[in-house]
Amino acid sequence: MCGIVGAASRLDIVPVLIQGLQRLEYRGYDSCGVAIHQASLPGHGQGLHRARSTSRVSELMSQVSQDQIASATGIAHTRWATHGAPAVHNAHPHFSTGPGATTEAPARVALVHNGIIENHDTLRTELQAQGYVFQSQTDTEVIVHLIDSLYRGDLRLAVQACTARLHGAYAIAVIHRDEPHRLVGARAGSPLIVGISAGQRFLASDAMALAGVTDQIVYLEEGDLVDLSPDAHHIVDSRGQAVQRSVRTVQAHSGAADLGPYRHYMQKEIFEQPGAVADTLTGIEGFDTDLFGPKAQAVLTDIDRVLILACGTSYYAGCVAQYWLESLAQIPCRVEVASEYRYRDSVSHPKTLVVTISQSGETADTLAALRHAQSLGMPHSLTICNVSTSAMVRECELAYVTRAGVEIGVASTKAFSTQLAGLFLLTLTLMKLRGKLSPAQEAQYLRDLRHLPAAMQSVLALEPQLIAWSQEFAHKEHALFLGRGTHYPIALEGALKLKEISYIHAEAYAAGELKHGPLALVTSAMPVVTVAPNDALLEKLKSNMQEVRARGGVLYVLADADTRISAGEGIQVIRMPEHYGVLSPILHVLPLQLLAYHTACARGSDVDKPRNLAKSVTVE
């Protein structure tokens, strides 16, 4: 989940490295650091130099400025800790000073890494036997020492020999004391791109790190190694063969990093949702297979069931889609947590459409689950993804790219609502393909979708009432969320949002399961949030609510205007502006996002950077 940026240039590159880290900080913020080659600029000394901090990138910037660090070749890193606590000695970049050397000895190799090395214990024992002294608890340090042990005057060859021995996932960037104008990178399982500009070459975890610097981007493929100098880059594939990767013009939307009038990115992104959904639905005039690519007609005609693979918030979007697909399109659907699916025995069916859902398109568990499903003999795949250039889009037969824009807040909001929009389009497309969508129904669903952004805007206007709720929630340590049908996954998402950013323990249950255990937890000190749309399960839900009230619980109900649920002792009600039928989950998630956000603010949490979490989960 870490963020990497590196450069080989003819100019001072340090400001670009630091700016890149600021834009990648959403990927991890446990620590950060930069390493540069002093000899890459005349008059700035010799050898490798680094600065590291366990504070935010802004602190590192002050440190770099104070030390007057300047260089034309450098690497930088912002960390989400996997191996080793968030401490300076575990922060990247890591140095190797050679076997038997002390920490005071001049560094020979500097390296940054995103990923997890599974055989690090074996490699560590081997390198210690050679005299290498380890200064950290990270798996990364074995890579830098291994490269040093294999170096024979050519950094590319040393990195190539090193990666052949690594098991796990990695994106790395490496510089060497003896080669001041050279930067080598490699990737397997973790994303890495090359940026191209006149007299400059860059490495980064994603294009946003280079926004405003270059829009010429090369996406490295699995197993690629790249050798960069200021004026050139050379790529070899996993077999060591020279290859050409296409250069794409990518607009990285640097303006997305501006907060504008908002206090946090999460708040900004919550209020961007009507526009994001409108953009995602732009140009939709009907529910035809070409929405998902030129191969979609043949693929979607050939499938008779759906398997959805996703993690976290994306998994809950898949759970909503399961209800839609089975009730509307009448096609069997299974939803699996991606990190579990690949490690259990499952029954393959060749006519399955494997649907992956991911904001980044780089989620390691979801990519691995996709590849596992393909290896089992399920070739048909489709992704609902927010990044058109991601690995997920490249590896799936079909794709629907949502247009949420850059999402910086760790807690996903607009990505979720646009995923639901994309999944609903898939549902209606399969419904139409299977002869279950009449022209009148198609016209009505089109009207509903066109009105959806306006309906979302009306829901967001409920913010003042949710702020009032948040003041009460801020003093609680536990909360229960209830929903039924398509709104049960929405309750799950609401609970996830609350615990992610406010650190309040929250659970969600299908309301009918309340009496099978959770009711034992209900007291006046535990708020019970209930999602109450006016659907076929409303009366059942009302009975579940009475069960809570009878035990002294306090209900906080998000009710459609026509549900005839009234506020009273032990029950607070916020009325939704309208009922929106099968699209109601997209509306009901908005107040849950706002509740979580304002509760976190009231508790003084760092909303955009919640503890122990990061945005793009690119490690298992």
C-alpha positions as CSV (number, residue, x, y, z in Angstrom):
1,M,0.0,0.0,0.0
2,C,3.0,2.2,0.1
3,G,3.7,5.0,-2.4
4,I,6.8,5.2,-4.5
5,V,8.2,8.0,-6.6
6,G,11.7,8.3,-8.2
7,A,13.5,10.3,-10.9
8,A,16.5,10.5,-13.1
9,S,16.9,14.0,-14.4
10,R,19.3,16.8,-15.4
11,L,17.7,19.2,-12.9
12,D,17.0,19.3,-9.2
13,I,14.3,16.7,-8.7
14,V,13.8,16.9,-5.0
15,P,10.8,19.2,-5.1
16,V,9.1,16.9,-7.6
17,L,9.8,13.9,-5.3
18,I,8.3,15.6,-2.3
19,Q,5.3,16.8,-4.2
20,G,4.8,13.3,-5.5
21,L,4.8,11.9,-2.0
22,Q,2.2,14.4,-0.9
23,R,-0.1,13.1,-3.7
24,L,0.7,9.5,-2.8
25,E,0.3,9.9,1.0
26,Y,-3.2,8.4,0.8
27,R,-1.4,5.1,0.1
28,G,0.3,5.1,3.5
29,Y,1.4,7.6,6.1
30,D,3.1,5.7,8.8
31,S,6.5,7.2,7.7
32,C,8.1,8.7,4.7
33,G,11.6,9.4,3.3
34,V,13.7,10.4,0.4
35,A,17.2,9.3,-0.8
36,I,19.2,11.2,-3.4
37,H,22.5,10.8,-5.2
38,Q,24.6,13.9,-4.4
39,A,26.9,13.5,-7.3
40,S,24.1,13.8,-9.8
41,L,24.3,17.6,-9.6
42,P,27.6,19.4,-9.8
43,G,28.8,20.9,-6.5
44,H,26.5,18.9,-4.2
45,G,28.9,16.3,-2.9
46,Q,29.3,12.7,-3.4
47,G,27.5,9.5,-2.6
48,L,24.0,8.7,-1.3
49,H,22.1,10.8,1.3
50,R,18.7,10.3,2.8
51,A,16.1,12.0,5.1
52,R,13.3,10.1,6.9
53,S,10.5,10.9,9.2
54,T,7.6,9.3,11.1
55,S,5.6,12.4,10.7
56,R,3.7,13.4,7.6
57,V,5.2,14.4,4.3
58,S,4.9,18.1,5.2
59,E,7.4,17.5,8.0
60,L,9.8,15.7,5.6
61,M,9.5,18.7,3.3
62,S,10.7,21.0,6.1
63,Q,13.6,18.7,6.9
64,V,14.7,18.5,3.2
65,S,14.5,22.3,3.0
66,Q,16.5,22.8,6.2
67,D,19.2,20.4,5.0
68,Q,19.2,22.1,1.5
69,I,19.0,18.7,-0.2
70,A,19.2,18.9,-3.9
71,S,19.8,16.2,-6.5
72,A,19.0,15.1,-10.1
73,T,18.6,11.4,-9.2
74,G,16.5,10.3,-6.2
75,I,13.8,8.0,-4.8
76,A,11.1,8.7,-2.2
77,H,8.5,6.7,-0.3
78,T,5.5,7.0,1.9
79,R,4.8,3.9,4.0
80,W,2.0,1.8,5.2
81,A,3.6,-0.6,7.7
82,T,3.5,-4.4,7.2
83,H,6.8,-5.6,8.7
84,G,8.0,-3.5,11.6
85,A,6.5,-0.7,13.6
86,P,6.2,2.8,12.2
87,A,9.6,4.0,13.3
88,V,12.5,5.9,11.7
89,H,14.7,2.8,11.4
90,N,11.9,1.0,9.5
91,A,11.2,3.9,7.2
92,H,12.2,3.8,3.6
93,P,14.5,4.4,1.7
94,H,16.6,1.6,3.0
95,F,20.4,1.6,2.6
96,S,23.0,-1.2,2.2
97,T,26.5,-0.3,3.3
98,G,27.9,-3.7,2.4
99,P,28.8,-6.8,4.4
100,G,30.3,-6.1,7.8
101,A,29.9,-2.4,7.5
102,T,28.5,-0.1,10.3
103,T,25.7,2.3,9.8
104,E,28.3,5.1,9.6
105,A,29.8,3.6,6.5
106,P,28.9,5.2,3.2
107,A,25.8,3.7,1.6
108,R,26.3,1.7,-1.6
109,V,22.6,1.0,-2.5
110,A,19.4,2.8,-1.7
111,L,15.9,1.3,-2.3
112,V,12.2,1.8,-1.8
113,H,9.6,-0.9,-2.0
114,N,5.9,-1.5,-2.1
115,G,4.7,-5.0,-1.4
116,I,5.5,-8.0,0.7
117,I,8.4,-10.4,0.3
118,E,7.3,-13.8,1.5
119,N,10.8,-15.5,1.6
120,H,12.4,-12.6,3.5
121,D,13.3,-14.8,6.5
122,T,15.3,-17.2,4.3
123,L,17.0,-14.4,2.5
124,R,17.8,-12.6,5.8
125,T,19.6,-15.7,7.2
126,E,21.6,-16.1,4.0
127,L,22.6,-12.4,4.0
128,Q,23.5,-12.4,7.7
129,A,25.8,-15.3,7.0
130,Q,27.6,-13.1,4.4
131,G,28.1,-10.4,7.0
132,Y,25.2,-8.1,6.3
133,V,23.9,-6.3,9.4
134,F,20.2,-5.5,9.4
135,Q,19.0,-2.2,10.9
136,S,15.2,-2.7,10.6
137,Q,12.5,-5.3,11.0
138,T,11.2,-4.8,7.5
139,D,11.1,-7.4,4.7
140,T,12.4,-4.7,2.4
141,E,15.9,-4.5,3.8
142,V,16.6,-8.0,2.5
143,I,16.1,-6.7,-1.1
144,V,18.6,-3.8,-0.7
145,H,21.3,-6.1,0.8
146,L,20.6,-8.8,-1.8
147,I,21.1,-6.3,-4.6
148,D,24.4,-5.1,-3.0
149,S,25.6,-8.7,-2.8
150,L,24.9,-9.3,-6.5
151,Y,26.2,-6.0,-7.8
152,R,29.1,-6.4,-10.2
153,G,29.2,-2.9,-11.8
154,D,25.8,-3.0,-13.5
155,L,22.7,-2.0,-11.4
156,R,20.2,-3.4,-13.9
157,L,21.8,-6.9,-13.9
158,A,22.0,-6.9,-10.1
159,V,18.3,-6.0,-9.8
160,Q,17.4,-8.6,-12.4
161,A,19.3,-11.3,-10.5
162,C,17.7,-10.1,-7.2
163,T,14.1,-10.2,-8.4
164,A,14.6,-13.7,-9.7
165,R,15.0,-14.8,-6.1
166,L,12.1,-12.8,-4.6
167,H,8.8,-14.5,-3.7
168,G,5.9,-12.3,-3.1
169,A,4.8,-8.9,-4.4
170,Y,7.0,-5.9,-5.1
171,A,7.4,-2.6,-6.8
172,I,10.9,-1.3,-6.3
173,A,13.1,1.7,-7.2
174,V,16.9,1.5,-6.7
175,I,19.9,3.8,-7.0
176,H,23.6,3.0,-6.6
177,R,26.5,5.0,-5.3
178,D,28.6,4.2,-8.4
179,E,26.0,5.2,-11.0
180,P,24.7,8.7,-10.2
181,H,22.5,9.2,-13.3
182,R,20.7,5.8,-13.2
183,L,17.5,4.6,-11.6
184,V,16.2,1.0,-11.9
185,G,12.7,-0.2,-11.1
186,A,10.9,-3.5,-11.2
187,R,7.4,-4.7,-10.4
188,A,5.5,-8.0,-9.7
189,G,2.2,-7.9,-8.1
190,S,2.4,-4.1,-7.2
191,P,1.8,-1.2,-9.6
192,L,4.6,0.9,-11.1
193,I,4.6,3.4,-13.9
194,V,7.2,5.3,-15.9
195,G,6.8,9.0,-16.6
196,I,8.5,10.6,-19.6
197,S,9.6,14.2,-20.0
198,A,12.4,16.0,-21.9
199,G,15.6,15.3,-20.0
200,Q,13.7,13.5,-17.3
201,R,12.4,10.0,-16.5
202,F,10.2,9.1,-13.5
203,L,9.0,6.1,-11.6
204,A,5.8,6.2,-9.5
205,S,3.1,4.1,-8.0
206,D,0.4,5.9,-10.0
207,A,0.1,8.8,-12.4
208,M,-1.3,11.2,-9.9
209,A,2.2,11.5,-8.3
210,L,3.4,13.1,-11.6
211,A,0.4,15.4,-12.2
212,G,1.7,18.7,-13.5
213,V,5.1,17.2,-14.2
214,T,4.3,14.9,-17.2
215,D,1.3,13.3,-18.8
216,Q,3.3,10.8,-20.8
217,I,3.0,7.5,-19.0
218,V,4.1,4.0,-19.5
219,Y,2.4,1.2,-17.5
220,L,4.8,-1.5,-16.6
221,E,3.5,-5.1,-17.0
222,E,3.8,-7.9,-14.6
223,G,7.4,-8.9,-14.2
224,D,8.8,-5.9,-16.0
225,L,12.2,-4.3,-15.1
226,V,13.0,-0.8,-16.3
227,D,16.4,1.0,-16.5
228,L,16.1,4.8,-16.5
229,S,18.5,7.6,-17.3
230,P,17.5,11.3,-17.9
231,D,17.1,10.8,-21.6
232,A,16.0,7.2,-22.0
233,H,14.3,4.2,-20.5
234,H,14.8,0.5,-21.4
235,I,12.3,-2.2,-20.3
236,V,12.9,-6.0,-20.1
237,D,10.2,-8.5,-19.4
238,S,10.1,-11.3,-16.9
239,R,12.2,-13.5,-19.3
240,G,14.9,-10.8,-19.6
241,Q,13.8,-9.9,-23.2
242,A,13.8,-6.3,-24.3
243,V,10.2,-5.0,-24.9
244,Q,8.4,-1.9,-25.8
245,R,5.5,-0.7,-23.8
246,S,3.2,1.9,-25.2
247,V,3.3,5.5,-24.1
248,R,-0.1,6.9,-23.1
249,T,-1.2,10.4,-22.5
250,V,-2.8,10.4,-19.1
251,Q,-4.6,13.3,-17.4
252,A,-3.9,12.8,-13.8
253,H,-6.4,15.4,-12.5
254,S,-4.0,17.3,-10.2
255,G,-6.9,19.6,-9.3
256,A,-8.5,16.7,-7.4
257,A,-5.9,17.3,-4.7
258,D,-7.4,20.7,-3.9
259,L,-9.8,20.8,-1.0
260,G,-11.6,23.9,-2.0
261,P,-14.2,24.9,0.6
262,Y,-14.2,21.5,2.3
263,R,-12.6,20.6,5.6
264,H,-11.5,17.1,4.5
265,Y,-11.2,15.1,1.3
266,M,-13.9,12.7,2.5
267,Q,-16.4,15.5,3.0
268,K,-15.5,16.8,-0.5
269,E,-15.9,13.4,-2.0
270,I,-19.2,12.8,-0.3
271,F,-20.6,15.9,-1.9
272,E,-19.0,15.1,-5.3
273,Q,-21.2,12.0,-5.6
274,P,-24.1,13.4,-7.5
275,G,-21.7,14.7,-10.1
276,A,-19.7,11.5,-10.1
277,V,-22.8,9.4,-10.7
278,A,-23.9,11.8,-13.4
279,D,-20.5,11.5,-15.1
280,T,-20.6,7.7,-14.8
281,L,-24.0,7.6,-16.5
282,T,-23.1,10.1,-19.2
283,G,-24.2,9.1,-22.7
284,I,-26.4,6.1,-21.5
285,E,-29.3,5.9,-23.9
286,G,-30.2,2.3,-23.4
287,F,-28.9,-0.9,-21.8
288,D,-27.0,-2.6,-24.6
289,T,-24.0,-4.8,-24.3
290,D,-21.6,-2.4,-26.0
291,L,-21.6,-0.4,-22.7
292,F,-19.0,-3.0,-21.6
293,G,-16.8,-3.3,-24.6
294,P,-16.8,-4.7,-28.2
295,K,-16.6,-8.3,-26.9
296,A,-19.5,-7.9,-24.5
297,Q,-22.3,-9.3,-26.8
298,A,-20.5,-12.6,-27.3
299,V,-19.4,-12.9,-23.7
300,L,-22.6,-11.9,-22.0
301,T,-24.6,-14.2,-24.3
302,D,-22.4,-17.1,-23.3
303,I,-22.8,-16.9,-19.5
304,D,-25.5,-18.3,-17.3
305,R,-24.3,-17.2,-13.8
306,V,-22.2,-14.4,-12.2
307,L,-19.4,-14.6,-9.6
308,I,-18.5,-11.3,-8.0
309,L,-15.0,-10.9,-6.4
310,A,-14.2,-7.8,-4.3
311,C,-12.8,-6.5,-1.0
312,G,-14.0,-4.0,1.6
313,T,-16.5,-1.4,0.5
314,S,-16.4,-2.9,-3.1
315,Y,-17.5,-6.2,-1.6
316,Y,-20.6,-4.5,-0.2
317,A,-21.3,-3.0,-3.6
318,G,-21.2,-6.6,-4.9
319,C,-23.6,-7.7,-2.2
320,V,-26.2,-5.1,-3.4
321,A,-25.6,-6.2,-7.0
322,Q,-26.4,-9.8,-6.0
323,Y,-29.9,-8.8,-5.0
324,W,-30.3,-6.9,-8.3
325,L,-29.0,-9.6,-10.5
326,E,-31.1,-12.4,-9.0
327,S,-34.3,-10.4,-8.6
328,L,-34.3,-8.4,-11.9
329,A,-32.1,-10.3,-14.3
330,Q,-32.9,-13.6,-12.7
331,I,-29.4,-14.9,-13.1
332,P,-27.7,-16.9,-10.3
333,C,-25.1,-14.8,-8.6
334,R,-22.5,-15.5,-5.9
335,V,-20.4,-12.8,-4.1
336,E,-17.0,-13.8,-2.6
337,V,-14.5,-11.9,-0.5
338,A,-11.6,-11.9,-2.8
339,S,-9.0,-12.6,-0.2
340,E,-10.8,-15.8,0.9
341,Y,-11.9,-17.1,-2.5
342,R,-8.5,-17.9,-3.9
343,Y,-7.6,-20.0,-0.8
344,R,-10.6,-22.3,-0.7
345,D,-11.7,-25.2,-2.9
346,S,-14.6,-24.1,-5.1
347,V,-16.5,-25.5,-8.0
348,S,-15.6,-24.0,-11.4
349,H,-18.2,-23.4,-14.1
350,P,-17.0,-22.3,-17.5
351,K,-20.1,-20.2,-18.3
352,T,-19.6,-17.9,-15.3
353,L,-19.0,-14.2,-15.7
354,V,-16.3,-13.3,-13.1
355,V,-17.0,-9.7,-12.1
356,T,-14.3,-7.8,-10.1
357,I,-15.0,-4.5,-8.4
358,S,-12.2,-2.2,-7.4
359,Q,-11.7,1.5,-7.0
360,S,-8.0,1.4,-7.9
361,G,-8.0,-1.6,-10.1
362,E,-4.8,-2.6,-8.3
363,T,-6.2,-4.4,-5.2
364,A,-3.8,-7.3,-4.8
365,D,-6.3,-9.8,-3.3
366,T,-8.9,-9.1,-6.0
367,L,-6.4,-9.4,-8.9
368,A,-5.1,-12.7,-7.4
369,A,-8.7,-14.0,-7.1
370,L,-9.4,-13.0,-10.7
371,R,-6.3,-14.9,-11.9
372,H,-7.3,-17.9,-9.7
373,A,-10.8,-18.0,-11.2
374,Q,-9.3,-17.8,-14.7
375,S,-6.9,-20.7,-13.8
376,L,-9.9,-22.8,-12.8
377,G,-11.4,-22.5,-16.3
378,M,-13.6,-19.4,-16.1
379,P,-12.3,-17.2,-18.9
380,H,-15.1,-14.6,-19.0
381,S,-14.4,-11.6,-16.9
382,L,-15.6,-8.0,-16.4
383,T,-14.4,-5.3,-14.1
384,I,-16.2,-2.3,-12.5
385,C,-13.3,0.0,-11.9
386,N,-12.5,3.6,-11.5
387,V,-9.1,3.6,-13.2
388,S,-9.1,2.9,-17.0
389,T,-5.4,2.2,-17.1
390,S,-5.3,-0.2,-14.1
391,A,-4.2,-3.8,-14.1
392,M,-7.8,-4.9,-13.5
393,V,-9.0,-3.3,-16.7
394,R,-6.1,-4.7,-18.7
395,E,-6.6,-8.2,-17.4
396,C,-10.4,-8.5,-17.8
397,E,-12.2,-9.2,-21.1
398,L,-14.8,-6.5,-20.4
399,A,-14.8,-3.3,-18.4
400,Y,-17.1,-0.6,-17.2
401,V,-15.0,2.3,-16.1
402,T,-16.7,4.5,-13.5
403,R,-16.0,8.2,-13.5
404,A,-15.7,9.0,-9.9
405,G,-12.4,10.8,-10.4
406,V,-9.5,10.7,-8.0
407,E,-10.6,9.5,-4.5
408,I,-8.1,10.6,-1.9
409,G,-9.9,10.0,1.4
410,V,-9.1,6.5,2.7
411,A,-12.8,5.8,3.4
412,S,-14.4,5.2,0.0
413,T,-17.5,7.2,-0.8
414,K,-17.9,8.3,-4.4
415,A,-16.2,5.2,-5.7
416,F,-18.9,3.1,-3.9
417,S,-21.9,5.0,-5.3
418,T,-20.5,4.9,-8.9
419,Q,-19.8,1.2,-8.5
420,L,-23.4,0.7,-7.7
421,A,-24.4,2.7,-10.7
422,G,-22.2,0.5,-12.9
423,L,-23.5,-2.7,-11.4
424,F,-27.0,-1.5,-12.0
425,L,-26.2,-1.0,-15.6
426,L,-24.8,-4.5,-15.8
427,T,-28.0,-5.8,-14.2
428,L,-30.3,-4.1,-16.7
429,T,-28.1,-5.1,-19.6
430,L,-28.3,-8.8,-18.6
431,M,-32.0,-8.3,-18.0
432,K,-32.5,-7.0,-21.5
433,L,-30.3,-9.7,-23.0
434,R,-32.3,-12.4,-21.3
435,G,-35.6,-10.9,-22.6
436,K,-36.8,-9.7,-19.2
437,L,-36.8,-6.0,-19.9
438,S,-39.7,-4.5,-21.8
439,P,-39.3,-1.2,-23.7
440,A,-41.5,0.5,-21.2
441,Q,-39.4,-0.7,-18.3
442,E,-36.2,0.4,-20.1
443,A,-37.6,3.9,-20.6
444,Q,-38.6,4.1,-16.9
445,Y,-35.2,2.9,-15.7
446,L,-33.6,5.5,-17.9
447,R,-35.7,8.2,-16.4
448,D,-34.9,7.0,-12.9
449,L,-31.1,7.0,-13.6
450,R,-31.3,10.5,-15.1
451,H,-33.0,11.8,-12.0
452,L,-30.7,9.9,-9.6
453,P,-28.0,12.8,-9.2
454,A,-30.8,15.2,-8.3
455,A,-32.2,12.8,-5.8
456,M,-28.7,12.3,-4.3
457,Q,-28.4,16.1,-4.0
458,S,-31.6,16.2,-2.0
459,V,-30.4,13.5,0.4
460,L,-27.1,15.4,1.0
461,A,-29.2,18.4,2.1
462,L,-30.0,16.4,5.2
463,E,-26.5,17.0,6.5
464,P,-27.6,19.4,9.4
465,Q,-29.8,16.6,10.9
466,L,-27.0,14.1,10.6
467,I,-24.6,16.5,12.4
468,A,-27.1,16.5,15.3
469,W,-27.0,12.8,15.4
470,S,-23.2,12.7,15.3
471,Q,-23.0,14.8,18.4
472,E,-24.7,11.9,20.3
473,F,-22.7,9.2,18.5
474,A,-19.4,10.9,19.4
475,H,-19.8,9.8,23.0
476,K,-20.6,6.2,22.2
477,E,-18.1,3.3,21.9
478,H,-20.4,0.8,20.2
479,A,-23.1,0.9,17.5
480,L,-25.4,-1.5,15.7
481,F,-26.6,-1.1,12.1
482,L,-29.7,-2.9,10.8
483,G,-31.0,-3.4,7.2
484,R,-33.0,-5.9,5.2
485,G,-32.8,-7.0,1.5
486,T,-30.7,-4.7,-0.7
487,H,-30.3,-2.4,2.3
488,Y,-28.5,-5.0,4.4
489,P,-25.2,-4.4,2.6
490,I,-25.8,-0.7,3.0
491,A,-26.0,-1.2,6.7
492,L,-22.7,-3.2,6.5
493,E,-21.2,-0.3,4.6
494,G,-22.5,2.2,7.2
495,A,-20.9,0.2,10.0
496,L,-17.7,0.0,8.1
497,K,-17.5,3.8,7.6
498,L,-18.1,4.5,11.3
499,K,-15.4,2.2,12.5
500,E,-12.9,3.2,9.8
501,I,-12.8,6.8,10.7
502,S,-14.3,7.3,14.2
503,Y,-12.9,4.1,15.7
504,I,-16.3,3.3,17.3
505,H,-16.9,-0.4,17.3
506,A,-19.8,-0.9,14.9
507,E,-21.5,-4.1,13.6
508,A,-24.2,-4.6,11.0
509,Y,-26.8,-7.3,10.9
510,A,-29.7,-8.3,8.7
511,A,-32.5,-7.1,10.9
512,G,-34.2,-10.4,10.9
513,E,-31.1,-11.9,12.7
514,L,-31.4,-9.4,15.6
515,K,-33.1,-12.0,17.8
516,H,-30.4,-14.6,17.0
517,G,-27.8,-13.0,19.2
518,P,-27.2,-9.2,18.6
519,L,-30.2,-8.3,20.7
520,A,-28.1,-9.3,23.8
521,L,-25.9,-6.3,23.1
522,V,-28.7,-3.7,23.0
523,T,-28.8,-1.2,25.8
524,S,-29.5,2.5,26.0
525,A,-25.8,3.1,25.5
526,M,-25.7,1.4,22.1
527,P,-27.3,3.3,19.3
528,V,-29.1,1.2,16.7
529,V,-29.1,2.7,13.2
530,T,-31.9,1.4,11.0
531,V,-32.1,1.7,7.2
532,A,-35.9,1.8,6.5
533,P,-36.9,2.1,2.9
534,N,-40.5,1.7,1.9
535,D,-40.1,-1.7,0.4
536,A,-41.7,-5.2,0.7
537,L,-39.8,-5.8,4.0
538,L,-40.9,-2.7,5.7
539,E,-43.4,-4.3,8.1
540,K,-40.9,-7.0,9.0
541,L,-38.4,-4.2,9.7
542,K,-40.8,-2.4,12.0
543,S,-41.2,-5.5,14.1
544,N,-37.4,-5.7,14.4
545,M,-37.4,-2.1,15.6
546,Q,-40.0,-2.8,18.2
547,E,-37.7,-5.6,19.5
548,V,-35.0,-2.9,20.1
549,R,-37.4,-0.5,21.8
550,A,-38.7,-3.2,24.1
551,R,-35.1,-3.6,25.4
552,G,-34.5,0.0,26.0
553,G,-32.4,0.6,22.9
554,V,-32.3,3.9,21.1
555,L,-33.2,3.8,17.4
556,Y,-31.9,6.2,14.8
557,V,-34.0,5.6,11.7
558,L,-33.4,6.6,8.1
559,A,-36.9,6.3,6.8
560,D,-38.6,7.0,3.5
561,A,-41.1,9.7,3.6
562,D,-44.0,7.3,3.2
563,T,-43.1,4.7,5.8
564,R,-45.3,6.1,8.6
565,I,-42.4,5.8,11.1
566,S,-42.6,8.6,13.6
567,A,-40.1,9.9,16.1
568,G,-40.9,9.4,19.8
569,E,-39.3,8.2,23.0
570,G,-36.3,6.0,22.1
571,I,-36.6,6.6,18.4
572,Q,-35.2,9.4,16.2
573,V,-36.1,9.7,12.6
574,I,-34.6,11.4,9.6
575,R,-36.9,11.3,6.6
576,M,-35.5,10.7,3.2
577,P,-36.9,13.0,0.5
578,E,-38.4,10.2,-1.6
579,H,-38.5,6.5,-2.2
580,Y,-36.4,5.4,-5.1
581,G,-37.4,1.8,-5.7
582,V,-34.5,-0.6,-6.6
583,L,-32.0,2.3,-6.7
584,S,-32.8,3.2,-3.1
585,P,-29.5,1.7,-1.8
586,I,-27.5,4.4,-3.6
587,L,-29.5,7.1,-1.8
588,H,-29.5,5.5,1.7
589,V,-25.8,5.1,1.8
590,L,-25.3,8.9,1.7
591,P,-26.6,9.8,5.2
592,L,-24.6,6.9,6.6
593,Q,-21.4,8.4,5.1
594,L,-22.3,11.8,6.5
595,L,-23.0,10.3,10.0
596,A,-19.7,8.6,10.1
597,Y,-17.9,11.7,8.8
598,H,-19.3,14.1,11.3
599,T,-19.0,11.6,14.2
600,A,-15.3,11.3,13.4
601,C,-14.9,15.1,13.3
602,A,-16.7,15.4,16.6
603,R,-14.3,12.8,18.1
604,G,-11.2,14.6,16.7
605,S,-10.2,11.8,14.3
606,D,-7.9,12.3,11.4
607,V,-10.7,11.7,8.9
608,D,-8.7,11.4,5.7
609,K,-5.9,9.3,7.2
610,P,-7.4,6.9,9.8
611,R,-5.0,5.0,11.9
612,N,-3.6,1.7,10.6
613,L,-5.3,2.1,7.2
614,A,-4.3,3.2,3.7
615,K,-6.2,3.7,0.4
616,S,-4.9,1.3,-2.2
617,V,-4.5,-2.2,-0.7
618,T,-1.8,-3.5,-3.0
619,V,-0.5,-6.1,-0.6
620,E,-2.1,-9.3,0.6
